[in-house]
């Protein structure tokens, strides 16, 4: 049964800190817009926008979208929150060129092959999420978690710039930075 994301976001306070990979690698993004996939309440989008990047946040939860739209207006930040079903058979993504794509704690592998054509030369993909080790610890389905070492192998047209995997803040996580060559 799919998770009720509206209920989830209604019960959670907004995160104030971005994903670790976003905080660590935003300074390496070229100038330009960034796409935040399944961006939730906008923790990565607001961080990126405060550093000069216009951000398109795609999300399926109307609760999250309304929150992000209100906050972007209130903070006068260039964040556009749009409704999208990213697990649809043919999800619609902005064409680019994009300086970056953020995919944080959301895993739908078919999207990975859509990144290279949307990135500008030198553009980055910033990925972070839980691993199958964390799935076993939580008793969750492993299909929604990264396999060990999986992020070491970017799709064709992208190259690995940085990677880590292991216990971080009490959870087994992985992250990677992929780059489209200049």
N, C-alpha and C positions, 0 to 999 in steps of 0.2 A: 504494500500500500504506500503510495507517495506521501511524503511528509507534508503536513499542512504548514506551509511557510508563513502565511499570514499569522496564524496562531503563534508560531515560533517567534516572529519579530515583535508581536504584541507582548510577549512574555520576557523579552530580553532587553536589557539596557543597551544603547548603542556603544560599540567599541570605540575608544578614543585613539587607539594605536593601530597603525597599519600592519599588514603582514610583514614578517621580518625581511623577506626578500624585497619587498617594495621599499621599505625604509632604507635598506642597505644599497639598493641599486638605482633608485630614482635619479640620482645625480649622473648616471651614465646614459640616460635616455636622450636621444636627440630632441631638438625642439619640435613640438607638434602635438597633435591630439593623441590621447590614449583611450583604449577600449577596456572597460572593466566588466568582465563577464560574470554574471550572477553576483553582482556587487553588493547585494544585501542593503544594509543601512548606510553604505557609502564610506566606510573607514578608509579604504584605499583611494577612492575617488577624491575625497576631500583633501587627503594628504597630497596627492598629485596636483590638484588644482591650486593649492596654496603655494606650490612650487612652480607655477607658471604653465601647467599643461591643461588645455581644455580636455574634459573627460566625458565620454559617452558611457553611461552605466546601463547595462542591460540586466533585467531582473524580471522574474515572474510574479513576485508578491506585490500586490497593490498596496499593502501596508508599508512595505519598504520603499516603494516608488514614491508614495505620497510624502513620507518622511524626508527622503532625499530631495525631492522637489522643493519642499518647504525650507529645508536647511540651506540649499543652494541659493535660493532667493534671499533668505535672511542674511546669509554670510556674503552675498554677492560674489559667488564663485562660479566659474564656467563649468558647471556640471549639468549634463542633460541626462535625465533618468527616463528610460524607455522600457515599455513592457515587451518581453520576449520569452518565448518558450525555447530555451537553448537545447532541449532534448528532443525537439521535433525532428522528423526525418530530414528535413532540409531547412535548418534554422537560417534566418536572415541576419547577416552581420553587415555592418557598414563596410563599404568597399575600400576605404583608405585613400591615400596612404596614411598609415598610422605610425607614430613614433614608438608606440608600445601597446602590448596587450597583456592584461593582468588576468590571471586565472587562479584565484585563491580559495582553497577549500571547496572547490566545485570540480567534479570530475565527470566529463563526458568526452571520451576519447575521440569520437568522430570529428569534434571541433578542431583537434590539433592539426589536421591536414589543411585547414582553411586559413591558417595564420600567415604563411609565407607570402601569399599573393596580396595580402592586405598591409603588410609592413613596408615602410620605406627602407631603402638601403641603410644599414646601421641600426635599424629598429630592434627593439628587444621584446621578448616574451618573458614575463616574470611569473613563475609558477610556484605554488606552495600548497601542501596538503598533507593529510595523514597517510600512513602506509598500512599495508596488510598486517604488520605487527600490531599496530594500534587497533585494527579491526578485531583481531583475535583477543586482545586485551579487553575490548568493549563488548565482545560477543556480537559484533555487527557483520553484515554481509561484505565480503572482501571485494565485490565487484565495484564498490564505490570508493575504493582506496587504491593508492598507487602501489604497484608491485615493487619489490626491492630492486633498486638500480634502474627502474624504468625511465626516469627522467634523464639518464645519461645518454639517451638515444633520441635526439630531436628528429622531427620529420625532415624529409629531403628538402634542401634549400635553406635550412637553418643549421647553425653550429652551436655547440655547447660552449658557454663562456664561464660558468661557475655551477657548482652543485654541492649539496650536502645532504646527508641522511643520518638520522639517529635520534636519540632522546633529547628533546628540547622542551624545556618548561614542563616536564612530566608527561609528555606525549611523544610517541614515535612519529616523526615528521620527515618530510623530504621537501627540498626546494631546488629550483634550477633557474638559470638565466640562459636563454637561447637567443642567438642574434642572427639577423639576416646580414650576410656579408655586404660591405659597402661597394 
